[in-house]
Amino acid sequence: MVNLIDTSTPQKAAQIAFQESPVAQLMVRYRRIVELNKSLERLFGFRRDDLVGRSVQRLYPSTADFMRIGEHCEDTLRRGKSPYYEDERFMQTYDNEIFWARAKGITLSPEDPFSIMIWSFEKIGDKPYRSVRLTAREREIAPMIGNGMTSKQIGDRLGISHRTVEVHRAKLMKKFNVSNTAELVSQIVIAF
């Protein structure tokens, strides 16, 4: 078998391993993207040139999420005994689709955690809600509400009546103790 990939040095081999890894990864310096791999491009729908040199905020659905998660991460890394951080959160694709993701990060500079970090991301298919007990249908509808879909659009996608969706939306609002859709989305995000 002929080796078509140049792995003549450990550095070249490491670069190829990073780029071809099946795990979506990126490297950030003070929350600006330094490098990313092909799996991250596929997961988020961005091209490399869309992200390198830009704030990682482009992958978040809101500035509030970006700030809140950043503060929590930095606080955890500064007071923790481990250079690792992990959480589950909403992320956003190039096409503005919001999805649940598991994010895992490691700082390579514990004394200044955001100086250089490596992150991996994994899309979570059927997110279990931890703070509120939801039915399977509510777990199905909640992310669609988070993506800004109307009851009619959700009903069409799921093959159910828009009125049925409105009933589930009302139950979600009651369970999260909110009075409108914006608050509902906010509470789901805050819970994680």
N, CA, C and O of each residue as an XYZ file, in Angstrom:
768
protein
N       0.848     -1.178      0.000
C       0.000      0.000      0.000
C       0.892      1.238      0.000
O       1.868      1.297      0.747
N       0.568      2.217     -0.823
C       1.344      3.440     -0.938
C       0.797      4.477      0.029
O      -0.411      4.716      0.058
N       1.663      5.095      0.818
C       1.269      6.145      1.745
C       1.282      7.479      1.001
O       2.351      7.976      0.646
N       0.109      8.063      0.763
C       0.004      9.330      0.039
C       0.059     10.545      0.958
O       0.087     11.680      0.482
N       0.074     10.317      2.266
C       0.099     11.415      3.228
C       1.511     11.561      3.766
O       2.144     10.589      4.179
N       1.989     12.797      3.752
C       3.353     13.077      4.214
C       3.381     13.100      5.745
O       2.928     14.059      6.369
N       3.909     12.052      6.326
C       4.065     11.990      7.783
C       5.543     11.887      8.131
O       5.932     11.204      9.079
N       6.358     12.585      7.336
C       7.808     12.474      7.479
C       8.334     13.067      8.784
O       9.426     12.711      9.227
N       7.577     13.959      9.398
C       8.004     14.507     10.686
C       6.858     14.357     11.677
O       5.702     14.253     11.267
N       7.157     14.345     12.970
C       6.082     14.265     13.967
C       5.116     15.448     13.864
O       3.919     15.289     14.101
N       5.628     16.633     13.511
C       4.766     17.813     13.385
C       3.756     17.637     12.249
O       2.577     17.950     12.411
N       4.215     17.139     11.108
C       3.308     16.920      9.973
C       2.277     15.851     10.317
O       1.099     15.985      9.985
N       2.724     14.799     10.978
C       1.804     13.734     11.379
C       0.745     14.271     12.344
O      -0.428     13.917     12.227
N       1.142     15.115     13.291
C       0.200     15.699     14.251
C      -0.800     16.620     13.551
O      -1.988     16.601     13.873
N      -0.333     17.414     12.607
C      -1.230     18.306     11.855
C      -2.267     17.499     11.082
O      -3.447     17.852     11.065
N      -1.830     16.422     10.445
C      -2.749     15.583      9.680
C      -3.752     14.905     10.617
O      -4.942     14.839     10.310
N      -3.277     14.409     11.745
C      -4.163     13.758     12.712
C      -5.233     14.732     13.197
O      -6.400     14.358     13.310
N      -4.852     15.970     13.485
C      -5.806     16.985     13.928
C      -6.823     17.272     12.831
O      -8.028     17.260     13.086
N      -6.354     17.527     11.621
C      -7.239     17.884     10.510
C      -8.205     16.759     10.152
O      -9.358     17.029      9.818
N      -7.768     15.522     10.211
C      -8.587     14.390      9.779
C      -9.340     13.701     10.918
O     -10.072     12.741     10.676
N      -9.173     14.170     12.140
C      -9.832     13.551     13.285
C     -11.350     13.506     13.076
O     -11.928     14.459     12.554
N     -11.994     12.417     13.475
C     -13.449     12.346     13.363
C     -14.165     13.178     14.435
O     -15.388     13.308     14.402
N     -13.418     13.731     15.369
C     -13.970     14.562     16.434
C     -13.842     16.030     16.032
O     -12.761     16.482     15.655
N     -14.947     16.773     16.113
C     -14.941     18.201     15.781
C     -14.121     18.953     16.826
O     -14.459     18.944     18.009
N     -13.036     19.608     16.386
C     -12.129     20.289     17.314
C     -11.745     21.664     16.798
O     -11.718     21.927     15.596
N     -11.451     22.522     17.749
C     -10.860     23.812     17.405
C      -9.919     24.258     18.499
O     -10.027     23.823     19.645
N      -8.994     25.132     18.138
C      -8.043     25.705     19.070
C      -8.335     27.209     19.147
O      -8.501     27.870     18.122
N      -8.396     27.733     20.364
C      -8.686     29.148     20.560
C      -7.619     29.808     21.420
O      -7.022     29.179     22.294
N      -7.396     31.075     21.156
C      -6.517     31.919     21.965
C      -7.352     33.118     22.383
O      -7.777     33.916     21.548
N      -7.580     33.235     23.687
C      -8.447     34.277     24.228
C      -9.771     34.335     23.481
O     -10.255     35.407     23.117
N     -10.347     33.151     23.261
C     -11.674     32.957     22.664
C     -11.761     33.387     21.195
O     -12.847     33.622     20.666
N     -10.590     33.484     20.551
C     -10.542     33.700     19.103
C     -10.005     32.421     18.471
O      -9.071     31.808     18.986
N     -10.597     32.030     17.364
C     -10.274     30.751     16.741
C      -8.935     30.835     16.017
O      -8.738     31.672     15.136
N      -8.023     29.952     16.408
C      -6.689     29.878     15.812
C      -6.657     28.808     14.728
O      -6.062     29.001     13.668
N      -7.306     27.671     15.005
C      -7.296     26.558     14.048
C      -8.531     25.698     14.295
O      -9.064     25.689     15.405
N      -8.990     24.981     13.281
C     -10.106     24.065     13.403
C      -9.902     22.932     12.421
O      -9.105     23.035     11.489
N     -10.635     21.843     12.641
C     -10.464     20.708     11.742
C     -11.687     20.520     10.844
O     -12.686     21.228     10.972
N     -11.587     19.557      9.942
C     -12.640     19.311      8.958
C     -13.941     18.860      9.608
O     -15.020     19.201      9.125
N     -13.856     18.103     10.691
C     -15.064     17.648     11.379
C     -15.840     18.819     11.966
O     -17.071     18.798     11.980
N     -15.141     19.836     12.449
C     -15.825     21.012     12.969
C     -16.510     21.763     11.828
O     -17.629     22.249     11.989
N     -15.847     21.859     10.686
C     -16.477     22.490      9.518
C     -17.783     21.781      9.170
O     -18.794     22.431      8.905
N     -17.762     20.454      9.171
C     -18.965     19.687      8.832
C     -20.053     19.864      9.886
O     -21.224     20.017      9.538
N     -19.691     19.846     11.164
C     -20.682     19.958     12.232
C     -21.388     21.307     12.208
O     -22.610     21.373     12.340
N     -20.625     22.378     12.042
C     -21.198     23.722     12.117
C     -21.557     24.322     10.756
O     -22.271     25.323     10.698
N     -21.077     23.730      9.669
C     -21.409     24.232      8.343
C     -20.615     25.444      7.903
O     -20.915     26.031      6.863
N     -19.610     25.829      8.671
C     -18.735     26.945      8.302
C     -17.547     26.415      7.522
O     -17.155     25.260      7.688
N     -16.977     27.249      6.677
C     -15.685     26.930      6.077
C     -14.606     27.456      7.012
O     -14.848     28.362      7.809
N     -13.434     26.891      6.910
C     -12.300     27.293      7.754
C     -12.080     28.797      7.697
O     -11.885     29.435      8.732
N     -12.110     29.374      6.489
C     -11.860     30.809      6.329
C     -12.927     31.683      6.985
O     -12.677     32.855      7.269
N     -14.120     31.120      7.229
C     -15.183     31.875      7.906
C     -14.879     32.063      9.387
O     -15.411     32.977     10.017
N     -14.025     31.201      9.950
C     -13.848     31.171     11.402
C     -12.454     31.549     11.901
O     -12.343     32.212     12.932
N     -11.404     31.155     11.216
C     -10.050     31.413     11.716
C      -9.832     32.914     11.878
O     -10.081     33.703     10.966
N      -9.360     33.281     13.065
C      -9.113     34.684     13.385
C     -10.319     35.406     13.967
O     -10.213     36.565     14.368
N     -11.453     34.740     14.016
C     -12.680     35.361     14.514
C     -13.020     34.831     15.903
O     -12.504     33.801     16.335
N     -13.895     35.551     16.590
C     -14.345     35.147     17.911
C     -15.166     33.861     17.819
O     -15.921     33.661     16.868
N     -15.008     33.007     18.807
C     -15.789     31.774     18.881
C     -17.274     32.101     19.100
O     -18.122     31.214     19.010
N     -17.579     33.340     19.379
C     -18.975     33.770     19.562
C     -19.832     33.452     18.336
O     -21.048     33.309     18.461
N     -19.226     33.341     17.166
C     -19.976     33.020     15.944
C     -20.688     31.675     16.042
O     -21.632     31.420     15.294
N     -20.247     30.815     16.954
C     -20.839     29.490     17.097
C     -21.932     29.442     18.168
O     -22.525     28.389     18.404
N     -22.199     30.579     18.812
C     -23.205     30.651     19.870
C     -24.474     31.311     19.343
O     -24.400     32.185     18.480
N     -25.644     30.904     19.854
C     -26.885     31.519     19.390
C     -27.085     32.953     19.884
O     -27.854     33.709     19.290
N     -26.399     33.335     20.970
C     -26.582     34.697     21.482
C     -25.320     35.166     22.213
O     -24.503     34.364     22.667
N     -25.193     36.476     22.307
C     -24.085     37.075     23.056
C     -24.192     36.706     24.530
O     -23.182     36.476     25.194
N     -25.427     36.652     25.040
C     -25.635     36.304     26.453
C     -25.091     34.904     26.744
O     -24.445     34.695     27.771
N     -25.349     33.936     25.841
C     -24.823     32.578     26.026
C     -23.296     32.592     26.011
O     -22.651     31.971     26.855
N     -22.734     33.302     25.048
C     -21.277     33.398     24.915
C     -20.651     33.944     26.199
O     -19.665     33.398     26.693
N     -21.221     35.012     26.731
C     -20.678     35.643     27.941
C     -20.860     34.740     29.164
O     -19.920     34.532     29.930
N     -22.070     34.208     29.343
C     -22.371     33.396     30.526
C     -21.510     32.137     30.566
O     -20.927     31.813     31.600
N     -21.429     31.436     29.451
C     -20.644     30.199     29.413
C     -19.161     30.503     29.586
O     -18.452     29.767     30.273
N     -18.688     31.580     28.968
C     -17.289     31.971     29.111
C     -16.917     32.272     30.553
O     -15.874     31.833     31.038
N     -17.778     33.028     31.240
C     -17.513     33.370     32.637
C     -17.490     32.111     33.504
O     -16.616     31.951     34.357
N     -18.451     31.229     33.280
C     -18.510     29.993     34.069
C     -17.284     29.123     33.818
O     -16.691     28.587     34.754
N     -16.913     28.986     32.561
C     -15.746     28.177     32.202
C     -14.477     28.736     32.849
O     -13.717     27.997     33.475
N     -14.255     30.028     32.695
C     -13.040     30.622     33.255
C     -13.008     30.478     34.773
O     -11.974     30.145     35.352
N     -14.152     30.731     35.412
C     -14.217     30.603     36.871
C     -13.909     29.173     37.304
O     -13.160     28.956     38.257
N     -14.489     28.194     36.598
C     -14.261     26.781     36.921
C     -12.796     26.404     36.754
O     -12.224     25.732     37.612
N     -12.189     26.833     35.654
C     -10.785     26.489     35.402
C      -9.845     27.166     36.399
O      -8.849     26.566     36.807
N     -10.142     28.396     36.795
C      -9.265     29.121     37.731
C      -9.314     28.537     39.140
O      -8.306     28.553     39.847
N     -10.464     28.026     39.555
C     -10.551     27.507     40.925
C     -10.454     25.996     41.002
O     -10.415     25.423     42.091
N     -10.415     25.359     39.859
C     -10.398     23.898     39.830
C      -9.010     23.322     39.925
O      -8.006     24.030     39.840
N      -8.979     22.032     40.102
C      -7.707     21.313     40.174
C      -7.400     20.614     38.862
O      -6.405     19.899     38.741
N      -8.262     20.828     37.887
C      -8.106     20.146     36.604
C      -8.083     21.182     35.478
O      -8.745     22.216     35.577
N      -7.335     20.915     34.421
C      -7.314     21.824     33.279
C      -8.483     21.574     32.324
O      -8.568     22.209     31.273
N      -9.399     20.636     32.688
C     -10.503     20.260     31.808
C     -11.801     20.951     32.197
O     -12.056     21.219     33.371
N     -12.617     21.234     31.181
C     -13.945     21.806     31.390
C     -14.896     21.101     30.439
O     -14.541     20.821     29.294
N     -16.104     20.812     30.907
C     -17.102     20.151     30.055
C     -18.486     20.649     30.421
O     -18.797     20.851     31.595
N     -19.318     20.845     29.402
C     -20.714     21.182     29.641
C     -21.542     20.798     28.428
O     -21.018     20.318     27.422
N     -22.847     21.017     28.542
C     -23.768     20.841     27.438
C     -24.456     22.172     27.232
O     -24.829     22.843     28.194
N     -24.626     22.559     25.959
C     -25.119     23.898     25.667
C     -25.741     23.951     24.287
O     -25.591     23.033     23.481
N     -26.444     25.047     24.033
C     -26.912     25.323     22.686
C     -25.748     25.878     21.879
O     -24.967     26.688     22.377
N     -25.636     25.436     20.627
C     -24.678     26.012     19.684
C     -25.460     26.319     18.405
O     -26.613     25.915     18.256
N     -24.816     27.039     17.489
C     -25.524     27.468     16.282
C     -24.688     27.233     15.040
O     -23.488     27.508     15.027
N     -25.324     26.725     13.997
C     -24.645     26.456     12.736
C     -24.600     27.701     11.855
O     -25.183     28.736     12.179
N     -23.903     27.575     10.751
C     -23.826     28.634      9.746
C     -25.225     29.040      9.274
O     -25.482     30.217      9.021
N     -26.123     28.064      9.158
C     -27.499     28.311      8.713
C     -28.428     28.733      9.845
O     -29.648     28.723      9.683
N     -27.860     29.105     10.990
C     -28.610     29.571     12.163
C     -29.486     28.496     12.797
O     -30.461     28.818     13.475
N     -29.157     27.241     12.588
C     -29.868     26.167     13.269
C     -29.231     25.985     14.639
O     -28.013     25.858     14.762
N     -30.074     25.975     15.662
C     -29.591     25.810     17.035
C     -29.687     24.333     17.394
O     -30.698     23.688     17.115
N     -28.636     23.797     18.013
C     -28.621     22.391     18.397
C     -27.924     22.226     19.738
O     -27.137     23.075     20.159
N     -28.231     21.111     20.402
C     -27.586     20.772     21.662
C     -26.211     20.204     21.361
O     -26.054     19.392     20.450
N     -25.225     20.627     22.120
C     -23.868     20.127     21.917
C     -23.215     19.846     23.265
O     -23.462     20.531     24.257
N     -22.382     18.828     23.265
C     -21.503     18.571     24.406
C     -20.168     19.196     24.047
O     -19.579     18.864     23.018
N     -19.691     20.096     24.885
C     -18.414     20.776     24.652
C     -17.418     20.331     25.717
O     -17.725     20.302     26.909
N     -16.208     19.982     25.253
C     -15.134     19.592     26.172
C     -13.918     20.427     25.821
O     -13.507     20.496     24.663
N     -13.348     21.061     26.840
C     -12.175     21.887     26.609
C     -11.054     21.561     27.568
O     -11.272     21.052     28.667
N      -9.846     21.867     27.125
C      -8.671     21.751     27.988
C      -7.833     23.003     27.784
O      -7.576     23.422     26.655
N      -7.416     23.587     28.888
C      -6.508     24.724     28.788
C      -5.077     24.206     28.797
O      -4.733     23.298     29.554
N      -4.263     24.793     27.954
C      -2.844     24.430     27.933
C      -2.027     25.407     28.766
O      -0.802     25.308     28.843
N      -2.740     26.371     29.400
C      -2.080     27.375     30.236
C      -2.946     27.620     31.478
O      -3.659     28.622     31.538
N      -2.895     26.720     32.467
C      -3.778     26.825     33.639
C      -3.692     28.154     34.389
O      -4.674     28.582     34.995
N      -2.539     28.807     34.358
C      -2.410     30.092     35.062
C      -3.173     31.208     34.354
O      -3.488     32.221     34.978
N      -3.474     31.048     33.077
C      -4.238     32.000     32.264
C      -5.105     31.162     31.325
O      -4.770     31.004     30.151
N      -6.235     30.614     31.841
C      -6.972     29.569     31.132
C      -7.332     29.868     29.680
O      -7.292     28.961     28.849
N      -7.679     31.097     29.350
C      -8.108     31.398     27.984
C      -6.946     31.710     27.047
O      -7.160     31.973     25.864
N      -5.721     31.683     27.564
C      -4.558     31.972     26.728
C      -4.486     31.018     25.544
O      -4.268     31.444     24.410
N      -4.668     29.735     25.805
C      -4.706     28.751     24.709
C      -5.522     27.542     25.179
O      -5.212     26.917     26.194
N      -6.565     27.234     24.416
C      -7.436     26.105     24.747
C      -7.737     25.287     23.500
O      -7.749     25.803     22.383
N      -7.979     24.008     23.719
C      -8.441     23.121     22.663
C      -9.827     22.626     23.068
O     -10.044     22.205     24.204
N     -10.760     22.684     22.117
C     -12.139     22.290     22.372
C     -12.577     21.206     21.405
O     -12.137     21.159     20.256
N     -13.451     20.336     21.888
C     -14.127     19.374     21.014
C     -15.629     19.555     21.209
O     -16.090     19.935     22.286
N     -16.384     19.276     20.142
C     -17.838     19.439     20.172
C     -18.500     18.202     19.588
O     -18.012     17.603     18.630
N     -19.625     17.837     20.192
C     -20.393     16.685     19.737
C     -21.866     17.067     19.769
O     -22.371     17.548     20.784
N     -22.540     16.855     18.670
C     -23.973     17.113     18.620
C     -24.679     16.030     19.418
O     -24.386     14.844     19.266
N     -25.604     16.440     20.263
C     -26.360     15.505     21.081
C     -27.726     15.342     20.433
O     -28.481     16.306     20.305
N     -28.038     14.124     20.028
C     -29.266     13.874     19.277
C     -30.539     14.075     20.063
O     -31.391     14.868     19.660
N     -30.687     13.394     21.150
C     -31.918     13.459     21.928
C     -31.558     13.908     23.328
O     -31.330     13.083     24.212
N     -31.508     15.204     23.529
C     -31.042     15.802     24.776
C     -31.980     15.496     25.925
O     -33.159     15.845     25.853
N     -31.500     14.853     26.987
C     -32.328     14.685     28.171
C     -32.305     15.978     28.991
O     -31.235     16.483     29.331
N     -33.475     16.503     29.301
C     -33.545     17.718     30.106
C     -33.393     17.338     31.567
O     -34.121     16.478     32.063
N     -32.466     17.962     32.254
C     -32.162     17.573     33.621
C     -32.985     18.330     34.654
O     -33.352     17.761     35.682
N     -33.283     19.613     34.397
C     -33.894     20.430     35.440
C     -35.409     20.278     35.509
O     -36.002     20.554     36.552
N     -36.050     19.844     34.423
C     -37.488     19.702     34.375
C     -37.794     18.374     33.695
O     -37.163     18.024     32.698
N     -38.734     17.657     34.218
C     -39.104     16.367     33.623
C     -40.035     16.614     32.433
O     -41.135     17.142     32.595
N     -39.583     16.227     31.240
C     -40.342     16.448     30.020
C     -40.718     15.125     29.368
O     -40.030     14.114     29.504
N     -41.828     15.172     28.662
C     -42.235     14.004     27.889
C     -41.364     13.912     26.635
O     -40.657     14.858     26.287
N     -41.424     12.777     25.974
C     -40.654     12.601     24.734
C     -41.058     13.646     23.696
O     -40.197     14.191     23.006
N     -42.354     13.933     23.576
C     -42.824     14.924     22.598
C     -42.339     16.329     22.970
O     -41.975     17.111     22.093
N     -42.333     16.645     24.251
C     -41.830     17.954     24.679
C     -40.339     18.095     24.377
O     -39.885     19.168     23.978
N     -39.569     17.005     24.567
C     -38.139     17.030     24.230
C     -37.932     17.200     22.733
O     -36.920     17.749     22.298
N     -38.882     16.732     21.953
C     -38.816     16.853     20.505
C     -39.150     18.282     20.061
O     -38.528     18.812     19.142
N     -40.122     18.889     20.713
C     -40.615     20.210     20.322
C     -39.710     21.335     20.831
O     -39.513     22.324     20.125
N     -39.160     21.205     22.036
C     -38.388     22.299     22.648
C     -37.247     22.816     21.756
O     -37.133     24.031     21.591
N     -36.390     21.947     21.168
C     -35.326     22.486     20.314
C     -35.863     23.211     19.074
O     -35.241     24.155     18.587
N     -37.006     22.774     18.571
C     -37.594     23.448     17.410
C     -38.071     24.843     17.787
O     -37.950     25.782     17.001
N     -38.610     24.973     18.985
C     -38.980     26.293     19.486
C     -37.711     27.146     19.606
O     -37.709     28.324     19.249
N     -36.638     26.536     20.113
C     -35.356     27.236     20.230
C     -34.806     27.683     18.891
O     -34.073     28.669     18.815
N     -35.156     26.960     17.828
C     -34.721     27.338     16.480
C     -35.631     28.377     15.849
O     -35.438     28.749     14.691
N     -36.635     28.855     16.606
C     -37.499     29.926     16.101
C     -38.632     29.454     15.209
O     -39.251     30.260     14.515
N     -38.909     28.164     15.217
C     -39.985     27.648     14.375
C     -41.347     27.977     14.980
O     -41.505     27.979     16.201
N     -42.326     28.254     14.124
C     -43.691     28.507     14.572
C     -44.370     27.186     14.887
O     -43.873     26.119     14.529
N     -45.500     27.266     15.555
C     -46.263     26.052     15.866
C     -46.671     25.335     14.585
O     -46.645     24.106     14.527
N     -47.048     26.092     13.560
C     -47.428     25.485     12.282
C     -46.241     24.749     11.657
O     -46.392     23.626     11.177
N     -45.060     25.380     11.662
C     -43.871     24.735     11.096
C     -43.515     23.466     11.864
O     -43.177     22.447     11.261
N     -43.591     23.526     13.190
C     -43.288     22.351     14.012
C     -44.300     21.250     13.730
O     -43.929     20.087     13.565
N     -45.583     21.617     13.675
C     -46.627     20.645     13.380
C     -46.412     19.967     12.035
O     -46.547     18.750     11.908
N     -46.074     20.780     11.027
C     -45.819     20.227      9.697
C     -44.648     19.248      9.723
O     -44.715     18.183      9.109
N     -43.588     19.601     10.423
C     -42.412     18.736     10.478
C     -42.705     17.425     11.211
O     -42.219     16.364     10.820
N     -43.507     17.511     12.282
C     -43.785     16.319     13.088
C     -45.033     15.564     12.641
O     -45.311     14.471     13.134
N     -45.785     16.148     11.707
C     -47.006     15.491     11.241
C     -48.128     15.543     12.262
O     -48.931     14.614     12.359
N     -48.185     16.638     13.029
C     -49.252     16.813     14.013
C     -49.879     18.194     13.813
O     -49.330     19.036     13.103
N     -50.994     18.410     14.423
C     -51.706     19.684     14.320
C     -50.919     20.802     15.005
O     -50.249     20.576     16.012
N     -51.010     22.013     14.444
C     -50.348     23.155     15.101
C     -50.975     23.424     16.465
O     -50.314     23.959     17.355
N     -52.238     23.060     16.635
C     -52.894     23.249     17.938
C     -52.314     22.286     18.973
O     -52.193     22.632     20.148
N     -51.961     21.092     18.540
C     -51.301     20.137     19.437
C     -49.944     20.686     19.870
O     -49.551     20.561     21.030
N     -49.238     21.293     18.924
C     -47.948     21.910     19.259
C     -48.166     23.027     20.272
O     -47.392     23.157     21.220
N     -49.206     23.833     20.086
C     -49.489     24.935     21.019
C     -49.793     24.413     22.422
O     -49.431     25.046     23.414
N     -50.460     23.253     22.506
C     -50.732     22.638     23.809
C     -49.410     22.247     24.476
O     -49.209     22.509     25.662
N     -48.510     21.619     23.711
C     -47.205     21.231     24.259
C     -46.377     22.456     24.637
O     -45.692     22.451     25.660
N     -46.436     23.506     23.816
C     -45.717     24.752     24.130
C     -46.224     25.317     25.455
O     -45.433     25.750     26.293
N     -47.542     25.311     25.642
C     -48.128     25.813     26.889
C     -47.674     24.977     28.087
O     -47.384     25.516     29.155
N     -47.615     23.650     27.897
C     -47.138     22.783     28.990
C     -45.675     23.070     29.313
O     -45.287     23.099     30.481
N     -44.863     23.283     28.272
C     -43.449     23.623     28.501
C     -43.332     24.933     29.278
O     -42.540     25.047     30.214
N     -44.132     25.913     28.875
C     -44.077     27.211     29.561
C     -44.480     27.074     31.024
O     -43.904     27.723     31.897
N     -45.472     26.226     31.288
C     -45.901     26.006     32.667
C     -44.801     25.294     33.461
O     -44.502     25.675     34.593
N     -44.202     24.260     32.862
C     -43.157     23.514     33.556
C     -41.939     24.387     33.859
O     -41.307     24.239     34.905
N     -41.615     25.296     32.942
C     -40.473     26.187     33.167
C     -40.875     27.484     33.860
O     -40.035     28.346     34.120
N     -42.163     27.614     34.156
C     -42.686     28.783     34.870
C     -42.341     30.101     34.169
O     -41.790     31.021     34.774
N     -42.680     30.166     32.882
C     -42.438     31.367     32.079
C     -43.724     31.794     31.397
O     -44.682     31.023     31.331
N     -43.750     33.036     30.882
C     -44.979     33.546     30.287
C     -44.905     33.769     28.778
O     -45.916     34.105     28.162
N     -43.734     33.591     28.172
C     -43.642     33.730     26.716
C     -42.528     32.847     26.167
O     -41.727     32.292     26.920
N     -42.490     32.728     24.842
C     -41.534     31.837     24.188
C     -40.092     32.268     24.420
O     -39.219     31.423     24.619
N     -39.832     33.573     24.395
C     -38.461     34.058     24.619
C     -37.955     33.624     25.992
O     -36.814     33.182     26.128
N     -38.804     33.752     27.006
C     -38.418     33.312     28.345
C     -38.228     31.801     28.394
O     -37.342     31.303     29.090
N     -39.067     31.069     27.651
C     -38.938     29.613     27.615
C     -37.576     29.197     27.080
O     -36.882     28.390     27.697
N     -37.196     29.748     25.934
C     -35.890     29.429     25.342
C     -34.783     29.812     26.321
O     -33.837     29.049     26.515
N     -34.894     30.973     26.931
C     -33.893     31.440     27.878
C     -33.754     30.478     29.059
O     -32.637     30.175     29.479
N     -34.870     30.000     29.593
C     -34.824     29.094     30.744
C     -34.208     27.750     30.370
O     -33.464     27.168     31.159
N     -34.508     27.259     29.183
C     -33.907     25.990     28.758
C     -32.402     26.144     28.669
O     -31.654     25.270     29.106
N     -31.953     27.276     28.092
C     -30.509     27.524     27.957
C     -29.864     27.674     29.324
O     -28.808     27.090     29.567
N     -30.464     28.432     30.213
C     -29.896     28.678     31.547
C     -29.781     27.376     32.342
O     -28.864     27.218     33.148
N     -30.710     26.446     32.115
C     -30.696     25.187     32.869
C     -29.426     24.387     32.609
O     -29.098     23.479     33.373
N     -28.713     24.716     31.540
C     -27.519     23.973     31.200
C     -26.322     24.846     31.281
O     -25.207     24.391     31.026
